[in-house]
Amino acid sequence: THLVCDAKTFMDSDKYKAAREWSSVVTVCTEWLVRSARNGYFVTEEDFVLPRPSPAAAEPQQVAGLVDLGSSVEAFAEAIADSAKAVQAAQKSLSKSRRA
């Protein structure tokens, strides 16, 4: 349902070109996945959909809300680890409440 791409190079991607043929595929930047992992749920895609409007055409609050992580693998890995910890804690809590 989603194609996650680097915001700077996605237009050159063969996967992006193929995904344009499918109306059900939403192309988003990597920041969408990072924020979703940090929050522990999928955040709304609308601020992360590619292609983005040019900064001159975008409203100021939209531009201010976007963070370009580029290829920050460390931030991505940290977000995934945090998300995994949150899921494990929730599963433990649910397991304990079912036993009670």
Sequence and secondary structure as in RCSB ss.txt:
>XXXX:A:sequence
THLVCDAKTFMDSDKYKAAREWSSVVTVCTEWLVRSARNGYFVTEEDFVLPRPSPAAAEPQQVAGLVDLGSSVEA
FAEAIADSAKAVQAAQKSLSKSRRA
>XXXX:A:secstr
 EEEE TTTGGG HHHHHHTT TT EEEEHHHHHHHHHHTS   GGGTBSS   TTTS HHHHHH    TT HHH
HHHHHHHHHHHHHHHHHHHHHHHH 
